[in-house]
């Protein structure tokens, strides 16, 4: 007989948090392995050169090899099939090239600098690319940050694409090669080694700890800014815009925390993300259901419980070897899209970016495998009701990867095990052995934000 479950609002301790976690530096050997894997993929696709574009918002593929982004400028990294690297930099990032994790030649392109800065030594960009070896017989891939089915489309500035075309004598031997990095099937960035999992765990821990800190501070009469301040942590850069929003959002086109004060019955949203993980919550500013506006008095049973059941189902279905299509269908079975109006992929991969790519879609054949970092990202939309959200980050790891993490990063491993104990013993969610928890708040949902003691818990009927 199949065990049946329900979800009850229960007084439980909050998840453990870890304020003393230390950042992990990616070892030189791993940075070299990244380059070697990319060169292997270039050879398989018979590419002679890659031209990798970066700016502050779209620097992940560049940073994967370089270890840094060009901050407020643009930059190119040219990789040859033979393994030589050329960094084409603006005025204020030339000084970073000597610190590149995979060393290369530095070339100066003042055109990448800020408006009205000196243009001393300016050369046409196509000539700089030619000096890297790109010529009329070269098969060259351009790497931006989007995946296009049409490999003749490029998501880089026109002046960059035009320079590549000019150096190559036309477009005929140029293709979009972003998939080498982020294809959900075989991109080099979608699976992580032990050091990389440990590196990203730091950000997921930071985000989820900051989120719980902000949740604990929610009180009537405090401003969004007062809550938003608690999302900032350790001076680390966010990879999404932080959200601390009460009541109606986006008035006056404002995306950021405002001076608006929290009121009883408000809908409330919190989001914060760092490299490796984002945590997000949405619920009501109430102590109990009696405080809800009359038109949403059934929020717990109408929205929160069905949503929570879906997240639990997602977590309990997750393991190495299933396809993204199977995980998608799990969500569709328990929270049908036609009724609940979610529209994004119910789960995606994360890295330095909050959204790297997603293997999770209807009918997807992409196999979920060891080393993938996934964000729970299911967003129902029920007209008239506030949303419900418990986005957090988990990893898939086979026995070998788990052994490597435990041996090389014992403190990271201990935090992961503490999180598992909480989820299994307090929330009663059954995780497959392949699942590791990077966020502290996985599976933890307080639907009433003024009651800091109660959360939804899976219980046998």
Secondary structure, DSSP 8 states (H G I E B T S, - for coil): ----EEEEEEE-------TT-------HHHHHHHHHHHHHHHHHTT-SEEEEEE-SSS-HHHHHHHSS--TTS-EEEEEETTS-EEEEE-GGGGGGGGG-SS--EEEE-GGGS-TT---TT---HHHHHHHTT--TT--EEEE-S---SSTT---S-HHHHHHHHHHHTSSTTEEE-THHHH-TTT-TTSS--HHHHHHHHHHHHHHHHHHHHHHHH--TT-BHHHHHGGG--TT---SS--EEEESS--GGG--S--S-B--TT-EEEEEEEETTEEEEEEEES-SSGGGS-GGGTTHIIIIIHHHHHHHHHHHHH--TT-BHHHHHHHHHHHS-HHHH---S-SSEE-SSSS--B---STT---B--TT-EEE-------TTS---EEE-EEEE--HHHHHHHHHH-HHHHHHHHHHHHHHHHTS-----TTEEE-STTTT---SBTT-TTEEEEEEE-
